[in-house]
Amino acid sequence: MDADSLEILSSVRRTEIKSKAVFSDGFYHEIGPAFLGGSEAVPDPHFNRISILQSGKLDKSLLDECIKRMVEGNRVFIDLPFPVSDEDRRLLRENGYHMTGESRSSMALTGADSAPAGGELDISLAENQSLDVFLELFLRGFQTPEDLIPFARDMFHGLVPRNCGPANSRLYLGSQGTEPAATLYLFYEATEGGINMVSTREDMRRKGFATTMLRRAIADARAMGVRILGLETRWNSAPERLYSKLGFSTIARHEVFTNTPDLKYGL
């Protein structure tokens, strides 16, 4: 990977992990080629992650240092660039991390928008009075068990306002009439930005609402001077294909490992 590509990947990975740390009142660290973030309040691995940016950079010393920085007892994701070597797989296995079977793509906005028109939505910024609506919609979109939603909603309602604000974040809530339909979280810092939590209510999918939400976030990011805008999604997925039509390019693929057996996707 050349220097320019590594700069873009570093930005995408940094904003992805840092955005989750900000959302969950957590922490963020960079240790050489490793970017990591975690949260004492949120034990879910989507908010507790170690990411190794370059192949051939992981060794026992780096892995030990990264694990030491994480919250003890939390479920954690570790990702490495695809393809992962047998040596790295063995090192992870010896330290209690196994494959999830999931590959993910890091994407950056590099091209023109060629996607079809999106569905009509009223888009507003979620504030204190509408934060619970945003949280419930995003949690359901990421397959949170229904019985856990009230707990998770209340937890995030207490965490999100601590660090998310106009200086670094926008939480978008899309509605059709009086019905909430879609969410999106835009995080930005100087000239770097990241898109997260793109979710559409199950009974309102396939209407182009995600396209509309993404176009709004892209326009706002550009207006704020964001130079590198990134996001992550499952590799070879429908969302990846949609993002490609909106001008995002896949710049790297990584495999995901975890310290939690039989971990299911979702919060």
VENPEKA-V658147 format. One record per residue. RES is the residue in three letters. PHI is phi in whole degrees, -180 to 180 (none if undefined). OMEGA is omega in whole degrees, 0 to 359 (NA if undefined). D_FIRST is the distance of its C-alpha to the first C-alpha in Angstrom with 2 decimals. Layout:
res:RES phi:PHI omega:OMEGA d_first:D_FIRST
res:RES phi:PHI omega:OMEGA d_first:D_FIRST
This chain:
res:MET phi:none omega:181 d_first:0.00
res:ASP phi:-77 omega:187 d_first:3.82
res:ALA phi:-63 omega:181 d_first:6.72
res:ASP phi:-65 omega:179 d_first:8.26
res:SER phi:-65 omega:179 d_first:6.16
res:LEU phi:-66 omega:177 d_first:6.25
res:GLU phi:-62 omega:180 d_first:9.82
res:ILE phi:-66 omega:179 d_first:10.68
res:LEU phi:-61 omega:179 d_first:9.71
res:SER phi:-60 omega:179 d_first:11.62
res:SER phi:-64 omega:181 d_first:14.39
res:VAL phi:-61 omega:182 d_first:14.79
res:ARG phi:-69 omega:180 d_first:14.96
res:ARG phi:-61 omega:182 d_first:17.16
res:THR phi:-69 omega:177 d_first:19.57
res:GLU phi:-62 omega:183 d_first:19.82
res:ILE phi:-75 omega:181 d_first:20.91
res:LYS phi:-66 omega:179 d_first:22.85
res:SER phi:-62 omega:178 d_first:24.70
res:LYS phi:-69 omega:179 d_first:26.01
res:ALA phi:-64 omega:179 d_first:27.08
res:VAL phi:-65 omega:182 d_first:28.95
res:PHE phi:-63 omega:186 d_first:30.56
res:SER phi:-107 omega:181 d_first:31.79
res:ASP phi:56 omega:184 d_first:32.78
res:GLY phi:-109 omega:184 d_first:30.28
res:PHE phi:-131 omega:179 d_first:27.89
res:TYR phi:-142 omega:178 d_first:24.25
res:HIS phi:-140 omega:169 d_first:22.50
res:GLU phi:-122 omega:178 d_first:19.21
res:ILE phi:-126 omega:183 d_first:19.07
res:GLY phi:59 omega:181 d_first:16.05
res:PRO phi:-82 omega:182 d_first:13.14
res:ALA phi:-109 omega:173 d_first:15.88
res:PHE phi:-111 omega:183 d_first:17.28
res:LEU phi:-145 omega:178 d_first:20.74
res:GLY phi:-147 omega:180 d_first:23.79
res:GLY phi:-159 omega:182 d_first:27.23
res:SER phi:-147 omega:175 d_first:30.79
res:GLU phi:-68 omega:185 d_first:34.11
res:ALA phi:-81 omega:185 d_first:35.84
res:VAL phi:-121 omega:184 d_first:33.65
res:PRO phi:-80 omega:182 d_first:33.03
res:ASP phi:-64 omega:185 d_first:31.08
res:PRO phi:-67 omega:176 d_first:27.56
res:HIS phi:-65 omega:178 d_first:26.10
res:PHE phi:-111 omega:179 d_first:27.04
res:ASN phi:-138 omega:193 d_first:26.13
res:ARG phi:-143 omega:171 d_first:22.48
res:ILE phi:-116 omega:183 d_first:20.04
res:SER phi:-125 omega:177 d_first:16.33
res:ILE phi:-100 omega:190 d_first:13.76
res:LEU phi:-77 omega:189 d_first:10.32
res:GLN phi:-123 omega:177 d_first:8.34
res:SER phi:-66 omega:176 d_first:9.71
res:GLY phi:78 omega:183 d_first:12.24
res:LYS phi:-102 omega:183 d_first:13.14
res:LEU phi:-86 omega:171 d_first:16.26
res:ASP phi:-141 omega:185 d_first:19.59
res:LYS phi:-61 omega:182 d_first:23.21
res:SER phi:-64 omega:180 d_first:23.52
res:LEU phi:-66 omega:180 d_first:20.71
res:LEU phi:-62 omega:179 d_first:21.97
res:ASP phi:-61 omega:181 d_first:25.51
res:GLU phi:-65 omega:179 d_first:24.76
res:CYS phi:-66 omega:181 d_first:23.14
res:ILE phi:-61 omega:180 d_first:26.03
res:LYS phi:-62 omega:181 d_first:28.50
res:ARG phi:-79 omega:184 d_first:27.42
res:MET phi:-81 omega:180 d_first:28.02
res:VAL phi:-74 omega:182 d_first:31.51
res:GLU phi:-61 omega:179 d_first:33.49
res:GLY phi:92 omega:179 d_first:34.62
res:ASN phi:-77 omega:172 d_first:32.21
res:ARG phi:-76 omega:189 d_first:30.29
res:VAL phi:-133 omega:168 d_first:26.56
res:PHE phi:-101 omega:168 d_first:23.38
res:ILE phi:-120 omega:176 d_first:20.41
res:ASP phi:-123 omega:178 d_first:17.17
res:LEU phi:-129 omega:180 d_first:14.31
res:PRO phi:-61 omega:176 d_first:11.22
res:PHE phi:-82 omega:355 d_first:12.68
res:PRO phi:-84 omega:180 d_first:13.91
res:VAL phi:-87 omega:183 d_first:15.50
res:SER phi:-70 omega:177 d_first:16.86
res:ASP phi:-60 omega:180 d_first:20.64
res:GLU phi:-63 omega:179 d_first:20.62
res:ASP phi:-69 omega:177 d_first:19.00
res:ARG phi:-61 omega:180 d_first:21.38
res:ARG phi:-66 omega:179 d_first:24.23
res:LEU phi:-61 omega:179 d_first:23.46
res:LEU phi:-66 omega:181 d_first:23.43
res:ARG phi:-62 omega:180 d_first:26.55
res:GLU phi:-66 omega:179 d_first:28.35
res:ASN phi:-106 omega:172 d_first:27.84
res:GLY phi:88 omega:180 d_first:29.21
res:TYR phi:-112 omega:181 d_first:26.19
res:HIS phi:-128 omega:182 d_first:26.17
res:MET phi:-66 omega:171 d_first:24.33
res:THR phi:-93 omega:185 d_first:25.32
res:GLY phi:83 omega:183 d_first:24.37
res:GLU phi:-108 omega:170 d_first:22.38
res:SER phi:-113 omega:181 d_first:18.86
res:ARG phi:-129 omega:181 d_first:17.65
res:SER phi:-111 omega:169 d_first:15.37
res:SER phi:-95 omega:185 d_first:13.89
res:MET phi:-126 omega:177 d_first:14.87
res:ALA phi:-131 omega:180 d_first:15.12
res:LEU phi:-76 omega:184 d_first:17.94
res:THR phi:-130 omega:188 d_first:16.85
res:GLY phi:-128 omega:183 d_first:19.74
res:ALA phi:-91 omega:179 d_first:23.49
res:ASP phi:-82 omega:177 d_first:25.78
res:SER phi:-124 omega:182 d_first:27.37
res:ALA phi:-76 omega:176 d_first:28.83
res:PRO phi:-67 omega:180 d_first:32.61
res:ALA phi:-59 omega:179 d_first:34.89
res:GLY phi:-91 omega:178 d_first:34.85
res:GLY phi:-74 omega:181 d_first:37.92
res:GLU phi:-74 omega:181 d_first:40.14
res:LEU phi:-141 omega:165 d_first:39.82
res:ASP phi:-92 omega:184 d_first:41.23
res:ILE phi:-110 omega:178 d_first:38.33
res:SER phi:-130 omega:175 d_first:39.20
res:LEU phi:-91 omega:180 d_first:37.62
res:ALA phi:-70 omega:178 d_first:38.59
res:GLU phi:-118 omega:189 d_first:40.73
res:ASN phi:-55 omega:184 d_first:42.97
res:GLN phi:-74 omega:180 d_first:45.45
res:SER phi:-114 omega:183 d_first:42.89
res:LEU phi:-63 omega:180 d_first:40.30
res:ASP phi:-62 omega:178 d_first:41.86
res:VAL phi:-63 omega:177 d_first:41.61
res:PHE phi:-57 omega:185 d_first:37.88
res:LEU phi:-64 omega:180 d_first:37.39
res:GLU phi:-63 omega:181 d_first:39.48
res:LEU phi:-67 omega:179 d_first:37.76
res:PHE phi:-66 omega:180 d_first:34.23
res:LEU phi:-65 omega:178 d_first:35.39
res:ARG phi:-67 omega:180 d_first:37.03
res:GLY phi:-65 omega:180 d_first:34.03
res:PHE phi:-106 omega:167 d_first:31.98
res:GLN phi:63 omega:174 d_first:34.68
res:THR phi:-68 omega:176 d_first:36.36
res:PRO phi:-54 omega:187 d_first:39.63
res:GLU phi:-57 omega:182 d_first:42.49
res:ASP phi:-72 omega:179 d_first:44.43
res:LEU phi:-94 omega:186 d_first:41.61
res:ILE phi:-61 omega:179 d_first:41.09
res:PRO phi:-59 omega:179 d_first:43.94
res:PHE phi:-64 omega:182 d_first:42.73
res:ALA phi:-64 omega:179 d_first:39.06
res:ARG phi:-60 omega:181 d_first:40.20
res:ASP phi:-66 omega:179 d_first:42.47
res:MET phi:-63 omega:181 d_first:39.90
res:PHE phi:-68 omega:178 d_first:37.29
res:HIS phi:-60 omega:177 d_first:40.10
res:GLY phi:-82 omega:185 d_first:40.69
res:LEU phi:-90 omega:189 d_first:37.06
res:VAL phi:-57 omega:183 d_first:35.47
res:PRO phi:-65 omega:182 d_first:37.80
res:ARG phi:-66 omega:186 d_first:37.11
res:ASN phi:-129 omega:180 d_first:33.73
res:CYS phi:-82 omega:179 d_first:33.09
res:GLY phi:-163 omega:183 d_first:34.74
res:PRO phi:-57 omega:182 d_first:34.56
res:ALA phi:-74 omega:185 d_first:32.47
res:ASN phi:-145 omega:190 d_first:29.42
res:SER phi:-148 omega:168 d_first:30.20
res:ARG phi:-137 omega:176 d_first:31.87
res:LEU phi:-106 omega:184 d_first:33.22
res:TYR phi:-95 omega:176 d_first:34.19
res:LEU phi:-124 omega:179 d_first:37.06
res:GLY phi:-99 omega:182 d_first:37.87
res:SER phi:-130 omega:172 d_first:41.44
res:GLN phi:-116 omega:189 d_first:43.56
res:GLY phi:66 omega:179 d_first:47.01
res:THR phi:-96 omega:185 d_first:47.74
res:GLU phi:-97 omega:174 d_first:45.34
res:PRO phi:-65 omega:188 d_first:41.95
res:ALA phi:-126 omega:189 d_first:39.32
res:ALA phi:-154 omega:177 d_first:35.71
res:THR phi:-130 omega:172 d_first:33.55
res:LEU phi:-161 omega:179 d_first:30.29
res:TYR phi:-117 omega:176 d_first:28.95
res:LEU phi:-109 omega:177 d_first:27.06
res:PHE phi:-113 omega:181 d_first:25.75
res:TYR phi:-147 omega:180 d_first:24.84
res:GLU phi:-153 omega:185 d_first:24.45
res:ALA phi:56 omega:183 d_first:24.43
res:THR phi:-101 omega:180 d_first:21.89
res:GLU phi:-112 omega:179 d_first:19.99
res:GLY phi:-145 omega:179 d_first:21.45
res:GLY phi:-142 omega:179 d_first:21.23
res:ILE phi:-105 omega:185 d_first:23.44
res:ASN phi:-147 omega:172 d_first:25.01
res:MET phi:55 omega:175 d_first:28.18
res:VAL phi:-78 omega:187 d_first:28.55
res:SER phi:-142 omega:176 d_first:31.73
res:THR phi:-124 omega:178 d_first:34.70
res:ARG phi:-56 omega:189 d_first:38.08
res:GLU phi:-55 omega:183 d_first:38.57
res:ASP phi:-81 omega:179 d_first:41.63
res:MET phi:-122 omega:181 d_first:40.01
res:ARG phi:-77 omega:180 d_first:36.85
res:ARG phi:65 omega:176 d_first:36.14
res:LYS phi:-119 omega:178 d_first:37.66
res:GLY phi:81 omega:182 d_first:34.57
res:PHE phi:-69 omega:178 d_first:34.87
res:ALA phi:-61 omega:178 d_first:31.20
res:THR phi:-59 omega:180 d_first:30.40
res:THR phi:-63 omega:180 d_first:32.97
res:MET phi:-64 omega:181 d_first:31.72
res:LEU phi:-66 omega:179 d_first:28.10
res:ARG phi:-62 omega:178 d_first:29.28
res:ARG phi:-64 omega:181 d_first:31.35
res:ALA phi:-65 omega:179 d_first:28.57
res:ILE phi:-62 omega:180 d_first:26.20
res:ALA phi:-62 omega:180 d_first:29.09
res:ASP phi:-66 omega:180 d_first:29.94
res:ALA phi:-62 omega:179 d_first:26.43
res:ARG phi:-63 omega:180 d_first:26.27
res:ALA phi:-64 omega:180 d_first:29.79
res:MET phi:-89 omega:177 d_first:28.84
res:GLY phi:89 omega:177 d_first:26.09
res:VAL phi:-68 omega:183 d_first:23.05
res:ARG phi:-95 omega:178 d_first:20.07
res:ILE phi:-119 omega:180 d_first:17.37
res:LEU phi:-117 omega:185 d_first:19.04
res:GLY phi:-130 omega:174 d_first:17.51
res:LEU phi:-162 omega:177 d_first:18.91
res:GLU phi:-130 omega:178 d_first:18.48
res:THR phi:-158 omega:177 d_first:20.49
res:ARG phi:-65 omega:180 d_first:21.15
res:TRP phi:-66 omega:176 d_first:18.99
res:ASN phi:57 omega:183 d_first:20.95
res:SER phi:-115 omega:176 d_first:23.73
res:ALA phi:-60 omega:176 d_first:26.19
res:PRO phi:-60 omega:178 d_first:24.80
res:GLU phi:-61 omega:179 d_first:21.29
res:ARG phi:-68 omega:177 d_first:23.11
res:LEU phi:-64 omega:181 d_first:25.17
res:TYR phi:-61 omega:178 d_first:22.34
res:SER phi:-61 omega:179 d_first:20.74
res:LYS phi:-67 omega:180 d_first:24.14
res:LEU phi:-86 omega:175 d_first:24.21
res:GLY phi:109 omega:177 d_first:21.10
res:PHE phi:-86 omega:177 d_first:18.33
res:SER phi:-118 omega:176 d_first:15.17
res:THR phi:-77 omega:183 d_first:13.39
res:ILE phi:-106 omega:179 d_first:9.78
res:ALA phi:-163 omega:176 d_first:9.58
res:ARG phi:-124 omega:179 d_first:12.38
res:HIS phi:-137 omega:176 d_first:13.93
res:GLU phi:-98 omega:186 d_first:17.19
res:VAL phi:-112 omega:177 d_first:19.99
res:PHE phi:-122 omega:180 d_first:22.46
res:THR phi:-146 omega:177 d_first:25.66
res:ASN phi:-94 omega:183 d_first:28.56
res:THR phi:-118 omega:179 d_first:31.11
res:PRO phi:-62 omega:174 d_first:32.55
res:ASP phi:56 omega:180 d_first:33.24
res:LEU phi:-70 omega:177 d_first:31.51
res:LYS phi:-96 omega:179 d_first:32.04
res:TYR phi:-68 omega:179 d_first:29.76
res:GLY phi:117 omega:182 d_first:31.26
res:LEU phi:-86 omega:NA d_first:32.87
